[in-house]
Amino acid sequence: MATTLRIGSRGFDVVVLQVQLNVKNPASLKLQVDGSLGPNTQAVVISFQRQMGLTPDGIVGPLTHAALAKGLTLSTAHHSVTHIAQPTASTCWAASTAMMTHSTVAAVRAKTPTDMIASDGGLRNSSGSDQAVVTGTRYGNIHNLRCHAPMSWSVSALYTALRQSPLMFDMLWNSAEYAQGSGSPGHMIVVSSMVSDNNPTGNGTYLLVLDPWPPNVGKIAWVEYQRWINEVPTRTYRVFNR
């Protein structure tokens, strides 16, 4: 049974609601999908309820849920992952791997061969060579993860993978340098959840990103897939799953 949602509600179910409202009310101002049912989302709920002849109280109960779901199919994936912040500026890889493996930063570092760790404590990403898959597979095997080679991920492929497990993205910041073969610094994050309206462009697909940065704090946020990828084209340099 769908959860009753009202002003102040937060979480995955609110993200589903916000995506539904954006699809059902294309003429209205697009809601920011952030998992928080605030005044803006409530106002759109009330507007939708009026359109459907429902009690315009801003509370999303069974009747409003049913009206929103009618004729609409969303793709959703949701995993419970404990967020871990990186303890230092260079240990995003260890924190992200710890999130994926129900481990700790210290345990991940201890399990990783020293030749894979740079002098600053970061993980060597092989972006300046042709060894990305080789070293990624080796790293994955050490931590019981599967490494996917550098490629573009369609919405449907992303959904299929996320249905199975959370995903760890090993991204590169400088796509131009990578394309020239000179390598690039990078960053690792974990994606634990997805809500998509199945638009193949990725505009309407939202991911919950568990970022270990900044050190000792981290960040958790919903991002739109199309915008996220366009900002950094090499976000999918290597992707790992369980």
PAVEXTI-630108 format. One record per residue (C-alpha): residue in three letters; x, y, z. Coordinates in pm, 1 decimal. Each point is the difference from the previous one (the first is absolute). Last residue first. Layout:
BEGIN
REC   aa      east     north        up
REC  ALA         X         Y         Z
...
//
This chain:
BEGIN
REC   aa      east     north        up
REC  ARG    2790.0    -620.4    -669.3
REC  ASN      34.5     287.8    -242.8
REC  PHE     284.5     210.4    -133.7
REC  VAL       4.2     274.3    -263.4
REC  ARG     311.8     124.3    -176.0
REC  TYR      33.3     314.4    -208.7
REC  THR    -372.0      60.2      56.2
REC  ARG      37.7     357.2     130.9
REC  THR     206.2      73.5    -310.3
REC  PRO    -250.1     244.4    -153.0
REC  VAL      14.4     228.8     307.7
REC  GLU    -272.6     267.2      -0.5
REC  ASN    -190.9    -179.0    -277.0
REC  ILE     -14.3    -315.2     211.1
REC  TRP    -155.3     175.8     299.8
REC  ARG    -240.6     198.5    -218.0
REC  GLN    -132.7    -313.5    -169.5
REC  TYR     -14.9    -200.1     325.2
REC  GLU    -189.0     255.5     208.2
REC  VAL     156.8       3.5     344.7
REC  TRP    -132.6     -92.2     344.9
REC  ALA     239.0      85.5     281.8
REC  ILE     207.0    -148.4     282.5
REC  LYS     320.3     174.7     103.7
REC  GLY     318.2     -85.7     185.7
REC  VAL      99.2     133.8     341.2
REC  ASN     335.3    -134.7     119.1
REC  PRO     163.9     104.2    -325.9
REC  PRO    -224.9     177.6    -250.5
REC  TRP     -63.6    -230.4    -181.1
REC  PRO    -122.2    -357.8      63.2
REC  ASP    -280.6      54.1    -255.2
REC  LEU    -311.3    -212.9      28.0
REC  VAL    -188.2      87.8    -317.6
REC  LEU    -373.0     -75.0     -23.6
REC  LEU     -77.0      -9.5    -371.3
REC  TYR    -278.8     169.1    -194.0
REC  THR    -124.9     -73.9    -351.3
REC  GLY    -234.0     258.4    -151.2
REC  ASN     243.0     135.0    -256.9
REC  GLY     202.7    -316.9     -51.7
REC  THR     -39.1      32.8    -377.0
REC  PRO    -172.5    -339.7     -12.3
REC  ASN    -307.4     137.6     182.6
REC  ASN     -78.0    -292.8     227.9
REC  ASP    -179.5     211.0     266.6
REC  SER     283.4    -102.0     229.6
REC  VAL      57.2     -40.0     373.7
REC  MET     338.0    -134.6     106.7
REC  SER     169.1    -102.8     323.7
REC  SER     338.8     -90.4     148.4
REC  VAL     254.7     188.5    -209.1
REC  VAL     348.7      -9.3     154.1
REC  ILE     283.1     247.7     -55.0
REC  MET     361.3     -12.7    -117.3
REC  HIS     216.8     288.0    -119.8
REC  GLY     251.8      66.0    -272.3
REC  PRO     331.1     145.9    -103.9
REC  SER      63.3     -23.1    -373.3
REC  GLY     221.4    -184.7    -243.7
REC  SER     219.6     126.3    -283.5
REC  GLY    -160.2    -208.7    -272.3
REC  GLN    -143.2     291.6    -196.2
REC  ALA    -354.4    -117.1      75.6
REC  TYR      86.5      -9.6     371.1
REC  GLU     127.3     357.3     -13.7
REC  ALA    -322.4     111.8    -166.9
REC  SER    -218.1    -193.0     247.8
REC  ASN     154.0     170.5     301.3
REC  TRP    -187.9     -93.3     319.1
REC  LEU      11.1    -377.4     -34.3
REC  MET    -263.7    -218.8     161.7
REC  ASP       7.1    -329.5     190.7
REC  PHE    -372.4     -54.8      52.6
REC  MET    -110.6    -258.2     256.8
REC  LEU    -338.1    -156.2     -67.1
REC  PRO    -258.8    -133.8     245.4
REC  SER    -123.9    -350.1     -80.3
REC  GLN    -216.6    -206.4    -234.7
REC  ARG    -271.4     250.8     -89.3
REC  LEU     277.0     254.0     -44.2
REC  ALA     147.0    -196.5    -291.0
REC  THR    -328.8     -26.3    -189.4
REC  TYR     -79.6     366.1      67.3
REC  LEU     337.8     115.9    -129.5
REC  ALA     -42.2    -208.3    -312.9
REC  SER    -346.7     148.9     -58.4
REC  VAL     118.9     357.3      53.5
REC  SER     287.9     -53.8    -239.8
REC  TRP     352.3     -23.3     139.2
REC  SER     291.5     129.7    -205.7
REC  MET     314.5    -209.2      20.4
REC  PRO     321.3     -57.7     195.8
REC  ALA      18.3    -370.1      96.1
REC  HIS    -221.7    -144.4     272.1
REC  CYS     170.9    -127.0     314.9
REC  ARG    -166.4    -269.5     211.0
REC  LEU      43.6      12.7     376.6
REC  ASN     126.7    -258.6     247.7
REC  HIS     253.5     241.5     155.5
REC  ILE     319.3    -151.3    -141.3
REC  ASN    -180.8    -103.7    -318.3
REC  GLY    -112.5     357.8     -59.4
REC  TYR     351.5     136.2      37.0
REC  ARG     131.7    -254.0    -249.9
REC  THR    -285.8      70.6    -238.4
REC  GLY      67.0     372.9      24.0
REC  THR     371.4     -58.3     -54.4
REC  VAL     -58.1    -196.8    -319.3
REC  VAL    -295.5     209.2    -117.5
REC  ALA     185.4     329.5      34.7
REC  GLN     328.2    -137.2    -136.1
REC  ASP      24.0     194.4    -326.5
REC  SER     197.2     279.0     164.5
REC  GLY     -37.6     351.8     138.8
REC  SER    -326.9     -83.8     175.2
REC  SER     162.2    -281.3     198.3
REC  ASN    -209.7      94.1     307.4
REC  ARG     265.2     -14.5     274.7
REC  LEU    -190.1      17.5     329.4
REC  GLY      81.2     301.9     216.2
REC  GLY     221.0      -6.7     308.2
REC  ASP     227.3     284.3    -110.5
REC  SER     275.6    -244.7    -100.0
REC  ALA    -239.5    -187.4    -227.1
REC  ILE    -175.4    -324.9      98.2
REC  MET     -18.4    -294.0    -241.5
REC  ASP     355.4    -114.7      80.4
REC  THR     -97.9     -14.0     368.7
REC  PRO    -243.3    -285.7     -57.5
REC  THR    -354.1      80.5     125.8
REC  LYS    -125.7    -204.0     298.1
REC  ALA     143.3     237.9     260.9
REC  ARG    -151.3     300.1    -176.3
REC  VAL    -341.3    -166.1     -13.1
REC  ALA      18.0     -96.3     368.1
REC  ALA      97.0     352.7     105.8
REC  VAL    -277.7     157.1    -205.3
REC  THR    -254.5    -234.0     155.1
REC  SER    -214.9    -282.6    -137.6
REC  HIS    -353.2     -60.0    -119.9
REC  THR     143.4     -73.9    -346.5
REC  MET    -141.1     283.4    -209.5
REC  MET      28.1     264.5     271.9
REC  ALA     355.9    -113.4      77.4
REC  THR      83.1      29.6    -369.8
REC  SER    -125.2     357.8       5.2
REC  ALA     204.4      84.2     310.3
REC  ALA     313.6    -165.0    -139.4
REC  TRP     -30.3     173.8    -336.5
REC  CYS     -75.5     339.9     155.4
REC  THR     329.5     -33.2     189.0
REC  SER     203.2     290.2    -139.6
REC  ALA    -115.8     303.6     199.2
REC  THR     -10.3    -192.0     327.8
REC  PRO    -260.6    -171.8     219.7
REC  GLN    -240.2     -73.9    -288.0
REC  ALA    -362.9      19.0     106.5
REC  ILE    -201.4    -321.4      26.0
REC  HIS    -370.7     -23.6     -86.9
REC  THR    -165.5    -326.2     100.7
REC  VAL    -176.1    -149.1    -300.4
REC  SER    -365.4    -106.4     -15.4
REC  HIS     -76.0     -82.3    -361.5
REC  HIS    -274.8     142.4    -221.4
REC  ALA     -77.3     -52.4    -366.2
REC  THR    -287.7     158.8    -189.3
REC  SER    -123.6       6.0    -358.4
REC  LEU    -318.8     203.1     -32.3
REC  THR    -314.8    -103.8    -181.8
REC  LEU    -284.6     248.5     -37.8
REC  GLY    -353.1     -65.3    -123.9
REC  LYS    -145.6      36.7     348.3
REC  ALA     276.5      44.9     258.4
REC  LEU     -85.0     359.5      88.1
REC  ALA    -372.7     -71.9      31.5
REC  ALA      67.4    -303.8     219.1
REC  HIS     234.9     193.1     228.5
REC  THR    -258.7     277.4      30.1
REC  LEU    -269.2    -249.1      98.5
REC  PRO     223.8    -191.5     244.3
REC  GLY     134.1     307.2     185.5
REC  VAL     216.0     289.7    -114.9
REC  ILE     -96.7     287.6     228.3
REC  GLY      -6.8     342.8    -166.5
REC  ASP    -360.1      53.8     111.0
REC  PRO    -163.9      45.2    -339.2
REC  THR    -269.3    -269.3      42.2
REC  LEU       0.9    -175.7    -336.0
REC  GLY    -163.6     116.9    -322.6
REC  MET     301.6    -102.9    -209.7
REC  GLN     101.4     354.1     -95.6
REC  ARG     -50.8     114.5     360.3
REC  GLN     222.5    -281.5     125.9
REC  PHE     269.5      96.7    -251.1
REC  SER      -0.8     361.7     119.2
REC  ILE      17.5    -115.0     362.4
REC  VAL     295.8    -227.5     -78.8
REC  VAL     169.6     285.6    -187.0
REC  ALA     -35.8     224.6     305.9
REC  GLN     130.2    -275.4     229.2
REC  THR     310.0     -38.4    -215.7
REC  ASN      72.3     372.0      24.2
REC  PRO     -76.2      15.3     374.8
REC  GLY     237.6    -284.0      92.9
REC  LEU     -11.9    -372.6     -56.0
REC  SER     371.8     -83.6       4.7
REC  GLY     147.4    -272.6    -220.3
REC  ASP     202.0     243.9    -209.5
REC  VAL    -166.0       9.7    -341.1
REC  GLN     -31.3     369.2     -76.8
REC  LEU    -347.0      38.8    -141.7
REC  LYS     -49.2     100.1    -360.4
REC  LEU    -219.8     308.3     -30.3
REC  SER    -336.9    -108.4    -133.9
REC  ALA     -79.2    -100.9    -358.4
REC  PRO     142.3    -350.2      40.4
REC  ASN    -238.5     -78.7     287.7
REC  LYS     -27.2    -380.5       2.2
REC  VAL     368.4     -55.9     -77.1
REC  ASN     133.0     249.6     255.4
REC  LEU    -255.9    -121.9     253.7
REC  GLN     112.9    -360.6     -40.7
REC  VAL     365.3     100.5      42.8
REC  GLN     -86.2     189.5     318.6
REC  LEU    -201.7    -290.9     140.6
REC  VAL     278.5    -252.6     -68.0
REC  VAL     243.4     236.9     171.7
REC  VAL    -240.6      25.6     294.1
REC  ASP      -7.0    -379.2      29.6
REC  PHE     381.6      -5.7      15.3
REC  GLY      30.1     233.2     295.6
REC  ARG    -165.6     288.0     178.8
REC  SER    -342.2      99.7     130.1
REC  GLY     -18.5     353.3     142.4
REC  ILE    -327.6      91.0    -172.0
REC  ARG    -194.8    -321.8     -55.0
REC  LEU      48.8    -351.6    -130.9
REC  THR    -207.3    -311.0      70.0
REC  THR     215.9    -302.6     -80.2
REC  ALA    -111.4    -224.7    -284.4
REC  MET    -129.6    -345.8      93.4
//
